[in-house]
Amino acid sequence: MNAVEHDVVVLTGAVERIVFHNDENGYTVLRLLPIVDDREREAVACVGHMINPRAGAQIRVSGRWVNNARFGRQLVFDTSEEVLPQAEDGIRLYLSSGLIRGVGAGMAERIVALFGSDTLRVLDNEPDRLLKVRGIGRKTLSRIRESWTEHRGMRDLMLFLQPHGITPAYAAHIYRAYGNNALDVVRENPYRMAMDIHGIGFVTADAAAEKLGFDREHPLRAQAGVLYVLQKSTDDGNVYLPEERLLEAAQRQLDVPPDIVENALAALEAEKRIVRETMDVEIGVFLHRYYHYESKIAFYLQRLLHSPKSVRFIDVESGIEATVKALPIRLAPEQLKAVRTAAHSKIMTLTGGPGTGKTTIINAIIRLYAESRVRILLAAPTGRAAKRMAEACGREARTIHRLLEYSPKDDGFLRNEDNPLACGLLVVDEVSMMDTVLFYHLLKAVPLGATLVFVGDIHQLPSVGPGNVLADIMTSGIAPVVELREIFRQSAKSGIISNAHSINKGEVPLLESSKDRLSDFYFIHQDDPEKAADIIVDLVCRHIPRRFGLNPVEDIQVLTPMHRGAVGAGHMNTQLQTALNPNGFEVRRGEKIFRLHDKVMQIRNNYDKDVFNGDMGRIVFIDGAERALSVNFDERVVPYEFADLDEIVPAYAISIHKSQGSEYPAVVIPVMMQHYILLQRNLIYTGVTRGKKLVVLVGEARALRMAVKNNKTRKRFTRLAQRLKSV
């Protein structure tokens, strides 16, 4: 038990040392040397939340004494603020503490020698006077000014946010989003934080707004609640929500009368933040940008279909015949149909499961078009999918983001309607992964005369982002679709491929594998999740590397249906990291630990860094003093500040959703009843088809049977197929 003294205590003093600090939530344990009657007293333990604590800093904390049963007497503080030093010695230590980028002990000495006790006022009001200090030129001055402004802005923002339940880590994100206007923005409309800052949800912003005095029925609260429900629905893959469903969900979220929500909907529509569209049997409500994306996709596709083909074959049938003869294998009738369709169509879709020859057809189409000397571009949604495509086709393939040439300076893609791609043929692989937003930007940049070939497996999981692009294009019937169904002889020998097709047909794969011969598909029975986790660690770290000669980090990937649970990605990452990379300097972000050489994954698109959701790499450098680390993504080293580490996660185990577009030499997949909510056929099918040489399922036979038999997929609210039919 902890005994709490209820009187509020305020202490001012110097931070002697930082015992512990969590960058994720700002939780800090420090030793403070309090100053009482102008004299330092014995250091005391202080516990609370603050941003970027530094040894030597002067701070004022307010809280209550607690007698902790384990750690003794501590001051648990609710608020903290930095106290600016007045004396020259204090200012010198303050500036040299690492507070300002580019100012070390020597530079701090020279600055204070020139300006004395007036130094901080100069930094605030007359920073150009720093040019008089030896060693400070325009470039250094710019860095000092930026760092000082950021520090003062962060300090003021943190002082304001602390009482309202916003952690120091989120305060840093808020300041980055709004800059020097952050304090004004948050005061005026705290709900903007939920809309603009990743990680700050409506609930957090709502709690802050309540403390700021916002009424529960305030129009801004109602509008923010409606937008929150709509945005959350896009996270589930929807492009819109039926109005009735939206009103019910928003009313539950806000706990207000129906008319408040209806008024909010009308106000948002008037401000053009949402769009209401009358459909056949319902009214759909879109966030404005998604209505724009989906409508323009339909427009761009129809425009492409009705524009003349820029590629002119002298004798198309002779060209097809010559191309087919030059191939090392004889094409089946459905494969020949695919090549012929690509030659005659402006847009076509090629779909099929593993082993049906999609790569063969892509290469045949490329060969046919290459004879006409047109420029051919190949692309895929992820780096790994683009790399696989390049290896299979023997020519460059790029991610769609890189194909469209994102410019951090312009915060947008350089390739668009005014600056289209230069190509006569564009082949896009793994189209099932493309969401509405990315597809819109791609189509915007396709030249009118180009031929488009979409390639994908319709039976895989749909995109992580909103929309169901591949399925909607196929359903609309606006362009020919060729589905490859025949499994070719060599592929049919593979247990991975034959079992993948069995799963796709709703047939449970053969669960007994002979231990006396090497196979490429295994099922290991284990009903206990904890024991299954231990088996997976043993498989990855010892058994598979020993028996199959594979590297446990580079070649073997654990794919899980979900994040939680004993065999979820979170727990499995902890177990595998401990087994495969237990030592070395580590950085903690909440429950996550990062160490040198860890395998990690980017989980959000970061256009400035040119890394994207699903990119995987290895940590190659950590600098505790600079609070930074670097990750190698396919021979490209990308820097991260510790404050940015919410963008990456350990990736010894990842979700099956995150594995889309990738292939691994070996995959290990837990299949347990504790994941029953997500046990669906397309999930297991997607996981199994990620393995090239080896697939091992670990878990309960009944869970696998449930998944394979469950072909019900959650309906996504999209309107693209209907738009394509009606345009």
Residue pairs with C-beta under 8 A, 6 or more apart in sequence:
1 69
2 66
2 67
2 68
2 69
3 66
3 67
4 64
4 65
4 66
4 67
5 64
5 65
5 66
5 67
6 64
7 64
7 65
8 62
8 63
8 64
9 62
9 63
9 64
9 65
9 75
10 60
10 61
10 62
11 32
11 34
11 44
11 46
11 60
11 61
11 75
12 34
12 35
12 58
12 59
12 60
12 83
13 32
13 33
13 34
13 35
13 40
13 41
13 58
13 59
14 32
14 33
14 35
14 40
14 56
14 57
14 58
14 59
15 30
15 31
15 32
15 33
15 53
15 54
15 55
15 56
15 57
15 58
15 59
16 30
16 31
16 32
16 33
16 43
16 55
17 30
17 31
17 55
18 28
18 29
18 30
18 53
18 54
18 55
19 29
19 30
19 31
19 45
20 27
20 28
20 29
21 27
21 28
21 29
21 30
21 53
22 28
22 588
22 589
22 590
23 169
23 587
23 588
23 589
23 642
23 643
23 645
24 169
24 588
24 589
24 590
24 592
24 646
25 49
25 167
25 168
25 169
25 590
26 49
26 50
26 51
26 167
26 168
26 169
27 48
27 49
28 46
28 47
28 48
28 49
28 50
28 53
29 45
29 46
29 47
30 45
30 46
30 53
31 43
31 44
31 45
31 46
32 43
32 44
32 45
32 46
32 59
32 61
32 75
33 40
33 41
33 42
33 43
34 40
34 41
34 44
35 41
44 73
44 74
44 75
45 71
45 72
45 73
45 74
45 75
46 61
46 63
46 74
46 75
46 76
46 77
47 66
47 74
47 75
47 76
47 77
48 61
48 63
48 76
48 77
48 78
48 79
48 80
49 162
49 167
49 168
50 59
50 80
50 158
50 168
51 154
51 158
51 168
51 169
51 171
51 172
52 154
52 168
53 59
54 97
54 98
54 99
55 97
56 93
56 94
56 97
57 82
57 94
57 97
58 82
58 83
58 84
58 85
58 90
58 94
59 80
59 81
59 82
59 83
60 80
60 81
60 82
60 83
61 75
61 77
61 79
61 80
62 77
62 78
62 79
62 80
63 75
63 76
63 77
63 78
63 79
64 75
64 76
65 73
65 74
65 75
65 76
66 73
66 74
66 75
66 76
67 73
68 74
78 162
78 163
79 159
79 162
79 163
80 162
81 155
81 159
82 155
84 94
84 120
85 91
85 93
85 94
85 120
86 117
87 117
88 112
88 116
88 117
88 119
91 112
91 117
91 119
91 120
92 108
92 109
92 112
93 108
95 103
95 107
95 108
95 111
95 112
95 119
96 103
96 104
96 105
96 107
96 108
96 109
99 147
99 151
100 144
100 147
100 148
100 151
101 143
101 144
101 146
101 147
102 140
102 143
102 144
102 147
103 111
103 144
103 147
106 135
107 133
107 135
107 136
110 133
110 134
110 135
111 119
111 130
111 133
112 119
114 132
114 133
115 122
115 129
122 129
122 130
123 130
123 144
123 148
124 148
124 152
127 141
127 144
127 145
127 148
128 141
130 136
130 141
130 144
131 137
131 138
131 141
136 144
149 180
150 175
153 175
153 179
153 180
153 182
153 183
154 171
154 172
154 175
156 183
157 171
157 174
157 175
157 182
157 183
157 186
158 168
158 171
160 183
160 186
160 187
161 170
161 171
161 174
161 186
161 208
163 211
164 190
164 207
164 208
164 211
164 212
165 204
165 207
165 208
165 211
166 174
166 193
166 200
166 204
166 208
169 643
170 193
170 197
170 199
170 200
170 204
172 643
173 197
173 198
173 199
173 200
174 182
174 186
174 193
174 197
174 200
175 182
177 196
177 197
178 185
178 186
178 196
185 192
186 192
186 193
186 208
187 212
189 220
190 205
190 208
190 209
190 212
190 214
191 202
191 205
191 206
191 209
191 220
191 221
191 223
191 224
192 205
193 200
193 204
193 205
193 208
194 200
194 201
194 202
194 204
194 205
194 206
194 224
194 228
195 224
195 227
195 228
195 231
198 604
198 646
199 646
201 228
202 224
202 225
202 228
202 253
205 224
206 221
206 224
206 225
209 218
209 220
209 221
210 216
214 220
214 221
215 221
216 254
216 255
216 256
217 256
217 257
217 260
219 263
219 264
219 267
221 254
222 250
222 254
222 256
222 260
222 261
222 263
222 264
223 264
223 267
223 268
223 273
225 250
225 253
225 254
225 261
225 264
226 246
226 250
226 261
226 264
226 265
226 268
226 274
227 268
227 273
227 274
227 287
228 253
229 241
229 246
229 249
229 250
229 253
230 241
230 246
230 274
230 285
230 286
230 287
231 287
233 240
233 241
233 246
233 717
234 287
234 290
234 465
234 466
235 466
236 714
236 716
237 462
237 463
237 464
237 465
237 466
237 467
237 468
237 714
237 716
238 466
238 716
238 717
238 718
239 286
239 290
239 293
239 294
239 436
239 466
239 467
239 716
239 717
239 718
239 719
239 720
240 277
240 284
240 285
240 286
240 290
240 291
240 717
240 718
240 719
241 249
241 284
241 285
241 717
242 282
242 283
242 284
242 285
242 717
243 265
243 276
243 282
243 283
243 284
243 285
244 282
244 283
246 265
246 285
247 258
247 261
247 262
247 265
250 261
250 264
251 258
251 261
254 260
254 261
265 274
265 276
265 285
268 274
269 275
269 276
272 288
273 287
273 288
274 285
274 286
274 287
274 288
275 285
275 286
275 288
275 291
276 283
276 284
276 285
276 286
277 283
277 284
277 285
277 286
277 291
277 719
279 719
279 722
284 717
284 719
286 294
290 436
290 437
290 466
293 436
293 437
293 439
293 440
294 436
294 440
294 467
294 718
294 719
294 720
294 723
295 723
296 440
296 443
296 444
297 436
297 439
297 440
297 443
297 469
297 720
297 723
298 720
298 723
298 724
298 727
299 727
300 440
300 443
300 444
300 446
301 347
301 443
301 473
301 478
301 479
301 724
302 478
302 724
302 727
303 448
304 346
304 347
304 443
304 446
304 448
304 450
304 452
305 346
305 347
305 478
305 479
307 346
307 448
307 449
308 449
309 346
309 449
309 451
310 374
310 424
310 447
310 449
310 450
310 451
311 369
311 372
311 374
311 424
311 425
311 449
311 451
312 372
313 319
313 343
313 372
316 343
316 344
319 343
319 368
319 371
319 372
320 336
320 339
320 340
320 343
320 368
322 371
323 339
323 364
323 367
323 368
323 371
324 331
324 336
324 339
324 364
326 367
327 360
327 363
327 364
327 367
329 360
331 339
331 357
331 360
331 361
331 364
332 357
332 486
332 488
334 482
334 483
334 484
334 485
334 486
335 357
335 360
335 361
335 364
335 484
337 482
338 348
338 350
338 361
338 365
338 482
338 484
339 361
339 364
339 365
339 368
341 348
341 480
341 482
342 348
342 350
342 365
342 368
342 451
342 453
343 365
343 368
345 451
345 479
345 480
346 451
346 452
346 479
347 451
347 452
347 453
347 454
347 478
347 479
348 452
348 453
348 454
348 479
348 480
348 481
348 482
349 431
349 453
349 454
349 455
349 456
349 470
349 473
349 474
349 479
349 480
349 481
349 482
350 358
350 361
350 362
350 453
350 454
350 455
350 456
350 481
350 482
350 484
351 358
351 455
351 456
351 457
351 458
351 470
351 474
351 481
351 482
351 483
351 484
352 358
352 457
352 483
352 484
352 485
353 457
353 459
353 484
353 485
353 487
353 497
353 500
353 501
353 504
353 689
354 457
354 491
354 496
354 497
354 500
354 501
354 689
355 487
355 488
355 491
355 492
355 494
355 497
355 501
356 484
356 485
356 486
356 487
356 488
356 491
357 484
357 486
357 488
358 455
358 484
359 392
359 393
361 484
362 389
362 392
362 393
362 427
362 429
362 453
362 455
363 392
363 393
363 394
365 425
365 427
365 453
366 376
366 378
366 393
366 395
366 425
366 427
369 376
369 424
369 425
369 451
370 376
372 424
374 423
374 424
374 425
375 422
375 423
375 424
375 425
376 395
376 423
376 424
376 425
376 426
376 427
377 398
377 403
377 421
377 423
377 425
377 426
377 427
378 386
378 389
378 390
378 393
378 395
378 396
378 397
378 398
378 426
378 427
378 428
378 429
379 386
379 389
379 397
379 398
379 399
379 400
379 403
379 426
379 427
379 428
379 429
379 442
380 386
380 388
380 389
380 397
380 399
380 400
380 428
380 429
380 430
380 661
381 399
381 400
381 430
381 431
381 433
381 434
381 438
381 661
382 399
382 430
382 433
382 612
382 614
382 615
382 660
382 661
382 662
383 399
383 612
383 614
383 615
383 633
383 634
384 614
384 615
384 616
384 661
384 662
384 663
385 399
385 429
385 430
385 433
385 661
385 662
386 397
386 398
386 399
386 429
387 397
387 634
388 429
388 662
388 663
389 397
389 429
390 396
390 397
397 429
399 612
400 428
400 434
400 438
400 441
400 442
401 438
401 605
401 607
401 610
401 612
402 610
403 415
403 421
403 442
404 413
404 414
404 415
404 416
404 421
404 441
404 442
404 445
405 413
405 414
405 415
406 412
406 413
406 414
406 607
406 610
407 413
407 414
408 607
408 608
411 607
413 441
413 444
413 445
415 421
415 445
416 441
416 444
416 445
417 444
417 445
419 445
420 445
420 446
420 447
421 445
421 446
421 447
421 450
422 447
423 447
423 450
424 449
424 450
424 451
425 450
425 451
425 453
426 446
426 450
426 451
426 452
426 453
427 453
427 455
428 434
428 442
428 452
428 453
428 454
428 455
429 455
429 456
430 455
430 456
430 660
430 661
431 454
431 455
431 456
431 469
431 470
432 456
432 457
432 458
432 460
432 461
432 462
432 463
432 469
432 470
432 471
432 660
433 456
433 463
433 464
433 660
433 661
434 442
434 463
434 467
434 469
434 470
435 463
435 464
435 465
435 466
435 467
435 469
436 465
436 466
436 467
436 469
436 718
436 720
437 465
437 466
437 467
438 465
439 467
439 469
446 452
454 470
454 473
456 470
457 689
458 470
458 471
458 474
458 483
459 504
459 682
459 685
460 660
460 682
460 685
460 686
460 689
461 656
461 657
461 660
461 682
461 683
461 686
462 468
462 470
462 471
462 713
462 716
463 469
464 613
464 657
464 658
464 660
466 716
466 718
467 716
467 718
467 720
468 716
468 718
468 720
469 720
471 721
472 718
472 720
472 721
472 724
473 479
473 720
473 721
473 724
474 481
475 721
476 720
476 721
476 722
476 724
476 725
477 725
478 724
478 725
487 497
487 498
487 501
491 497
492 498
494 520
495 519
495 520
495 521
495 695
496 520
496 521
496 688
496 689
496 691
496 692
496 694
496 695
499 509
499 510
499 521
499 688
499 695
500 685
500 688
500 689
502 508
502 509
503 509
503 681
503 684
503 685
503 688
503 708
504 681
504 685
506 681
506 708
506 709
506 711
507 708
508 704
508 705
508 708
508 709
509 521
509 523
509 704
509 708
511 523
511 525
511 701
511 704
512 523
513 519
513 521
513 522
513 523
518 547
518 548
520 691
520 693
520 694
520 695
521 694
521 695
521 696
522 694
522 695
522 696
522 697
523 696
523 697
523 698
523 701
523 704
524 535
524 539
524 696
524 697
524 698
524 699
525 699
525 700
525 701
526 532
526 535
526 698
526 699
526 700
527 699
527 700
529 565
529 566
529 567
529 670
529 672
529 674
530 566
532 566
532 567
532 670
532 672
532 698
532 699
533 566
533 567
533 571
533 572
533 575
533 670
535 698
536 558
536 567
536 572
536 575
536 668
536 670
536 698
537 572
537 575
537 576
537 579
539 556
539 668
539 696
539 698
540 552
540 556
540 558
540 576
540 579
540 580
540 652
540 668
541 552
541 576
541 579
541 580
544 550
544 552
544 556
544 666
544 668
544 694
544 696
545 551
545 552
545 556
548 666
548 693
548 694
550 556
550 665
550 666
550 693
550 694
552 580
553 580
553 581
553 599
553 618
553 652
555 664
555 665
555 666
556 664
556 665
556 666
556 667
556 668
557 653
557 654
557 659
557 662
557 664
557 666
557 667
557 668
557 690
558 569
558 572
558 576
558 652
558 653
558 654
558 667
558 668
558 669
558 670
559 653
559 654
559 655
559 656
559 659
559 667
559 668
559 669
559 687
559 690
560 567
560 568
560 569
560 572
560 653
560 654
560 655
560 656
560 669
560 670
560 675
561 655
561 656
561 670
561 671
561 675
561 678
561 679
561 683
561 687
562 568
562 569
562 655
562 675
562 677
562 678
563 569
563 570
563 655
564 570
565 571
565 672
565 674
565 675
566 672
566 674
567 670
567 672
567 674
567 675
567 698
567 699
568 675
569 653
569 654
569 655
570 591
572 652
572 653
572 670
573 649
573 650
573 651
573 652
573 653
574 593
576 652
576 653
577 593
577 595
577 598
577 650
577 652
580 652
581 595
581 597
581 598
583 595
584 595
584 596
584 597
585 595
585 596
585 622
585 624
586 593
586 594
586 595
587 593
587 594
587 595
587 622
587 624
587 629
587 642
587 645
588 594
589 642
589 645
589 646
592 645
592 649
592 650
593 650
594 600
594 619
594 622
594 629
594 645
594 648
594 650
595 619
595 622
596 619
596 620
596 621
596 622
597 618
597 619
597 620
598 618
598 619
598 650
599 616
599 617
599 618
599 650
599 651
599 652
600 616
600 617
600 618
600 619
600 631
600 648
600 649
600 650
600 651
601 614
601 615
601 616
601 617
601 648
601 649
601 650
601 651
601 654
601 658
602 611
602 612
602 613
602 614
602 615
602 616
602 617
602 633
602 647
602 648
603 613
603 614
603 647
603 648
603 649
603 658
604 613
604 647
605 611
605 612
605 613
606 612
606 647
609 638
609 639
609 640
610 636
610 638
611 633
611 638
614 658
614 660
614 661
614 662
615 633
616 633
616 651
616 662
617 631
617 632
617 633
617 634
617 638
618 631
618 632
619 629
619 630
619 631
619 632
620 630
620 631
620 632
620 637
621 629
621 630
621 637
622 628
622 629
623 629
627 641
627 642
627 643
628 639
628 640
628 641
628 642
629 639
629 640
629 642
629 645
630 637
630 638
630 639
630 640
631 637
631 638
631 640
631 648
632 638
640 647
640 648
656 669
656 683
656 686
656 687
656 690
659 667
659 686
659 687
659 690
660 686
662 690
663 690
663 691
663 692
664 690
664 691
664 692
665 691
665 692
665 693
665 694
666 691
666 692
666 693
666 694
666 695
666 696
667 687
667 688
667 690
667 691
667 694
667 695
667 696
668 696
668 698
669 684
669 687
669 688
669 695
669 696
669 697
669 698
670 697
670 698
670 699
671 679
671 684
671 697
671 698
671 699
671 700
671 703
671 704
671 707
672 699
672 700
672 703
673 700
673 702
673 703
673 706
675 703
676 703
676 706
679 703
679 706
679 707
679 710
680 707
680 710
680 711
680 712
680 713
681 707
681 708
681 709
681 710
681 711
682 711
682 713
683 707
684 704
684 707
684 708
688 695
688 697
697 704
